[in-house]
Amino acid sequence: MIIIVIEEKIGLTELSFYLPGTYLRLKTIFLNDLLKDASGSNFPYKDKNFVESIGCSINQTKKLSTTIYGWMKGYRVISLSRLIKINDLSKYSWKDIEKNLISIKTGIRNGEIKPNFPIKLDKKLGSIVGHILGDGSIEKRFHALFFSNSDIDLLKEFSQNMEFIFGIKPRIWVQEKKLFHEGTKWLMKVDNLSKVPKGHCVGLFYPKICSDFLYAICGKFAEGKRKKITNQIKDMPKEFKIGLVRAFFDDEGSVRADNYILRLHQDNKKLLEDIKKFLKELGINSNPIRGYIKRDKIRYYFNITGFKEYYKFYNTLGCTSKKKCKEFELLINKVENSKYFKKKHAL
């Protein structure tokens, strides 16, 4: 199930019906007030009608619901499916729940997040999705979220955006240096990106609940090796798309000032076609998609040419990679100061 995005931000009320198997930890005082209000009793765990109405049961020996009692004492988390029923019986709003939220998780033991509600459909969220479509992934079986890169600026961008939106830091693993065709071998785990040895590729790992949120908002845009631009992403605001294309370019693009090439490449032709369409929406023209064979596999790319298009791309989208940014500026200055350019614009 997915959300149809009609506004530029999303709260827990829009997400509540699309996150099955999710558990919330709420401030104990607020949860007690919520349960008392919904049940109309000071002892909700003893009210048989209320207990049964939200799908719980009475322990016949103790004459109460041990589940609700555990919620009120703060040693049990509450399932989102039951919280929906409780909230419907109360005077409280989902904004009240957001204000008193401590954390959300999927399952009993999985990692917890503290989303920054309402979640804005802006450049930060778009950047996260763009990086996943580029050098990231969402694991097919367990839906753990992963982003890998050797550029420390891109790793910082991804981790900072994830922390701002979802309130969670990554597990950081450093890879051994390897040739392109060699498999991944993990060298060590670090607790901060500042401790990553220079020149090593790094993997950032996040729990399933992050993927659940992204799927609820954006549709299933990445699962294993399958990646795509979903209808939900196509309907996103302009700022989201700018963040997405910028991140995708940082991962999958290249700039060469020496031969005047601004290029985006990718194995997935359909994904590349949709990125082209986003660029067109943003007023940036690009050349046709072409293919070539590399390591017995067809790989696709398209170029962006001409000073006007370079300039619009750089000023509308830009890039986070310092190396790409420096090369980009060199390309623009080189074209702008060329005899051909000066002659053309002198006419």
Order of alpha helices (4+ residues) and beta strands (2+ residues): beta-alpha-beta-alpha-alpha-alpha-beta-alpha-alpha-beta-beta-beta-alpha-beta-beta-alpha-beta-beta-beta-alpha-beta-beta-alpha-alpha-beta-beta-alpha-beta-beta-alpha-alpha-alpha
